[in-house]
């Protein structure tokens, strides 16, 4: 119940922006062209994206015509089901020990904070966790990660600033094997698609993981800031050219009215949103649940 309340609270801005306008649309009574045009605009305003919004509206239009929908409740129920179906298309991701999670994302999205929250989440499930400070590019990145290691009571492996990131990962894997660590979480430099050398470094890290830790489940999570809306989609595209992304962590969901980007992400990329940030505290990270998301959106 606590989990559902956090997601409900995090979606308040999106829900307020969407529900009142949608209910107002339904109160007009007629499912005419104006209704569908306004619904499309509403979905776009919640950052569901052009293709997703067009697809959802067209599917609702066809369903409403075929099934002769008349009441507001019928239309609302149909739209909820269509959105749920969109979210169901993305594969599910389960993380099982031993696992090595590589966390990627541009600077400023809350990547290091998210790693601290992930460490606390897995630790609270009784799993042993070690952090690897492989962001040796940004000044003081390892010190920041060390603070989160202290808050989450997890071990950390780090080298000096400017060290070879792949070498830090190599030592982290050796430590995880020696201590039978359940979850190894690797921080990486905040790469932009214009910084090709950093992207190549990420590929090098993956080669080390593949060679040194083949028995572990390999998971790559990209951290995205929900408040950036459609810009998050371009970040997925840029990173996915260099390394296969397994799932998304969406931060700051509580700080935006554009939570509809979740639907666009899962529809356009078939990548699951695995966790969502629901606040600034170390416990404010929740596993994403599609049904809860759709229910709370309405």
QUIHUZI-V121475 format. One record per backbone hydrogen bond with DSSP energy under -0.5 kcal/mol. NH is the residue of the N-H (numbers start at 1). CO is the residue of the C=O. If there is no record, write none. Layout:
# QUIHUZI-V121475
nh->(NH & NH)
co->(CO & CO)
This chain:
# QUIHUZI-V121475
nh->(5 & 6 & 7 & 8 & 9 & 10 & 11 & 12 & 14 & 15 & 16 & 17 & 18 & 19 & 20 & 22 & 23 & 24 & 25 & 26 & 27 & 28 & 29 & 30 & 32 & 36 & 37 & 38 & 39 & 40 & 41 & 42 & 43 & 44 & 45 & 46 & 47 & 48 & 53 & 54 & 55 & 56 & 57 & 58 & 59 & 60 & 61 & 62 & 63 & 64 & 65 & 66 & 67 & 68 & 69 & 75 & 76 & 77 & 78 & 79 & 80 & 81 & 82 & 83 & 84 & 85 & 86 & 87 & 88 & 89 & 89 & 90 & 91 & 96 & 98 & 99 & 100 & 101 & 101 & 102 & 102 & 103 & 103 & 104 & 104 & 109 & 114 & 115 & 116 & 117 & 118 & 119 & 120 & 121 & 122 & 123 & 124 & 125 & 125 & 126 & 127 & 130 & 131 & 132 & 133 & 134 & 134 & 136 & 141 & 144 & 145 & 146 & 147 & 148 & 149 & 150 & 151 & 152 & 153 & 154 & 155 & 157 & 162 & 163 & 167 & 168 & 169 & 170 & 171 & 172 & 173 & 174 & 175 & 176 & 177 & 178 & 179 & 180 & 180 & 181 & 182 & 183 & 184 & 185 & 185 & 186 & 186 & 187 & 187 & 188 & 191 & 195 & 196 & 198 & 199 & 200 & 201 & 202 & 203 & 204 & 205 & 206 & 207 & 208 & 209 & 210 & 211 & 212 & 213 & 216 & 217 & 219 & 219 & 221 & 221 & 222 & 223 & 224 & 224 & 226 & 226 & 228 & 229 & 231 & 232 & 233 & 234 & 235 & 236 & 237 & 238 & 239 & 240 & 241 & 241 & 242 & 243 & 246 & 247 & 248 & 249 & 250 & 250 & 251 & 251 & 253 & 254 & 255 & 256 & 260 & 261 & 262 & 263 & 264 & 265 & 266 & 267 & 268 & 269 & 270 & 271 & 272 & 274 & 274 & 275 & 276 & 277 & 278 & 279 & 284 & 285 & 286 & 288 & 293 & 294 & 295 & 296 & 297 & 298 & 298)
co->(1 & 2 & 3 & 4 & 5 & 6 & 7 & 9 & 256 & 11 & 12 & 13 & 14 & 15 & 16 & 18 & 19 & 20 & 21 & 22 & 23 & 25 & 26 & 28 & 30 & 32 & 33 & 34 & 35 & 36 & 37 & 38 & 39 & 40 & 41 & 42 & 44 & 43 & 49 & 50 & 51 & 52 & 53 & 54 & 55 & 56 & 57 & 58 & 59 & 60 & 61 & 62 & 63 & 65 & 64 & 71 & 72 & 73 & 74 & 75 & 76 & 77 & 78 & 79 & 80 & 81 & 82 & 83 & 84 & 85 & 86 & 87 & 270 & 94 & 182 & 182 & 217 & 99 & 184 & 100 & 219 & 101 & 186 & 102 & 221 & 106 & 110 & 111 & 112 & 113 & 114 & 115 & 116 & 117 & 118 & 119 & 120 & 121 & 122 & 123 & 122 & 183 & 155 & 185 & 157 & 132 & 187 & 134 & 138 & 140 & 141 & 142 & 143 & 144 & 145 & 146 & 147 & 148 & 149 & 149 & 129 & 131 & 136 & 160 & 164 & 164 & 165 & 166 & 167 & 168 & 169 & 170 & 171 & 172 & 173 & 174 & 175 & 176 & 177 & 176 & 128 & 128 & 99 & 130 & 183 & 101 & 184 & 132 & 185 & 103 & 189 & 192 & 194 & 195 & 195 & 196 & 197 & 198 & 199 & 200 & 201 & 202 & 203 & 204 & 205 & 206 & 207 & 208 & 209 & 213 & 98 & 100 & 217 & 102 & 219 & 247 & 104 & 222 & 249 & 224 & 251 & 225 & 226 & 228 & 229 & 230 & 230 & 231 & 232 & 233 & 234 & 235 & 236 & 237 & 238 & 239 & 239 & 220 & 220 & 272 & 222 & 248 & 275 & 224 & 249 & 277 & 277 & 252 & 253 & 46 & 258 & 259 & 260 & 260 & 261 & 262 & 263 & 264 & 265 & 266 & 265 & 246 & 248 & 272 & 248 & 286 & 250 & 284 & 284 & 281 & 283 & 276 & 274 & 289 & 290 & 291 & 292 & 293 & 294 & 295)
